[in-house]
Amino acid sequence: MKKKPSRIPQKDWDDVDIPELNKDWFTRARPAQEILPEILGQKNADILLHRGPGRPPMDRPKERVTIRLDADIVEWLKDQGPGYQTRINSLLRNIMERR
């Protein structure tokens, strides 16, 4: 199985100016809808904060399941590139449709 590279901490990172995120900081925090117009102007804030329509509802939504597979099978599927879960679904659908 391929090993993912670990993140290497940046030793040169100067965190002196980063405020501590403690209870006081969260008490003083304000929502983005409130502060972005002050910083960017209302028009730009509206553009940035606008939520699109989202994904349209599916006729047959997928169901989340938990399945345990042999490690070599998962490795093989992942080695084929991104979308291994979609490939599993496709392989199972092909088997189902043949029967």
Wavefront OBJ file of the C-alpha trace (Angstrom):
o trace
v 0.000 0.000 0.000
v 1.337 3.441 -0.891
v 2.292 5.573 2.064
v 1.029 9.152 2.035
v 3.710 11.800 2.586
v 3.585 13.288 6.050
v 3.301 17.012 6.581
v 6.544 18.540 7.677
v 6.126 21.340 10.230
v 7.579 24.643 9.117
v 10.232 25.489 11.687
v 10.607 29.030 10.329
v 6.937 29.825 10.843
v 6.652 32.951 12.978
v 3.427 32.506 14.953
v 3.967 35.524 17.205
v 1.302 37.552 15.371
v -1.317 34.801 15.329
v -3.881 35.429 18.092
v -4.724 32.628 20.481
v -8.158 31.209 19.681
v -9.458 31.162 23.226
v -12.903 31.759 24.707
v -12.408 35.541 24.656
v -11.538 35.508 20.937
v -14.695 33.533 20.096
v -16.800 35.842 22.290
v -15.596 38.855 20.277
v -15.863 37.104 16.887
v -18.465 38.446 14.461
v -20.181 36.672 11.536
v -18.775 37.160 8.038
v -22.109 38.660 6.895
v -21.506 41.453 9.397
v -17.849 42.290 8.828
v -17.258 41.606 5.113
v -19.377 44.581 3.926
v -17.227 46.830 6.155
v -14.027 45.431 4.643
v -14.988 44.759 1.001
v -18.085 46.846 0.427
v -21.642 45.513 0.226
v -21.535 44.535 -3.465
v -18.372 42.418 -3.120
v -19.576 40.918 0.159
v -22.861 39.890 -1.483
v -20.948 38.205 -4.317
v -18.657 36.384 -1.911
v -21.419 35.282 0.458
v -23.939 34.245 -2.233
v -24.772 30.558 -2.111
v -25.584 28.916 -5.387
v -28.482 26.546 -5.933
v -26.351 23.546 -4.972
v -26.478 20.100 -6.460
v -29.845 19.107 -7.908
v -31.607 16.294 -6.039
v -30.941 12.806 -7.391
v -33.752 10.498 -8.495
v -31.992 7.619 -6.777
v -29.586 9.008 -4.149
v -26.640 6.862 -3.136
v -26.568 5.251 0.269
v -23.592 5.434 2.611
v -22.361 1.989 3.668
v -19.370 0.598 5.510
v -17.610 -2.333 3.909
v -14.390 -4.126 4.833
v -12.212 -5.173 1.895
v -8.845 -6.873 1.657
v -6.000 -4.340 1.669
v -4.591 -5.518 -1.675
v -7.973 -4.983 -3.360
v -8.248 -1.430 -2.016
v -4.631 -0.732 -3.048
v -5.315 -2.013 -6.574
v -8.445 0.129 -6.887
v -6.665 3.246 -5.616
v -3.710 2.609 -7.934
v -6.113 2.929 -10.910
v -6.454 6.658 -10.114
v -9.002 8.883 -8.397
v -12.572 7.676 -7.965
v -12.031 4.185 -6.577
v -15.397 4.227 -4.782
v -17.136 5.028 -8.062
v -15.264 2.122 -9.677
v -16.426 -0.228 -6.905
v -20.004 0.906 -7.544
v -19.590 0.381 -11.287
v -18.080 -3.100 -10.857
v -20.903 -4.156 -8.523
v -23.534 -2.716 -10.907
v -22.052 -4.717 -13.812
v -22.255 -7.925 -11.752
v -25.797 -7.125 -10.659
v -26.988 -6.417 -14.224
v -25.501 -9.681 -15.536
v -27.584 -11.693 -13.096
l 1 2 3 4 5 6 7 8 9 10 11 12 13 14 15 16 17 18 19 20 21 22 23 24 25 26 27 28 29 30 31 32 33 34 35 36 37 38 39 40 41 42 43 44 45 46 47 48 49 50 51 52 53 54 55 56 57 58 59 60 61 62 63 64 65 66 67 68 69 70 71 72 73 74 75 76 77 78 79 80 81 82 83 84 85 86 87 88 89 90 91 92 93 94 95 96 97 98 99
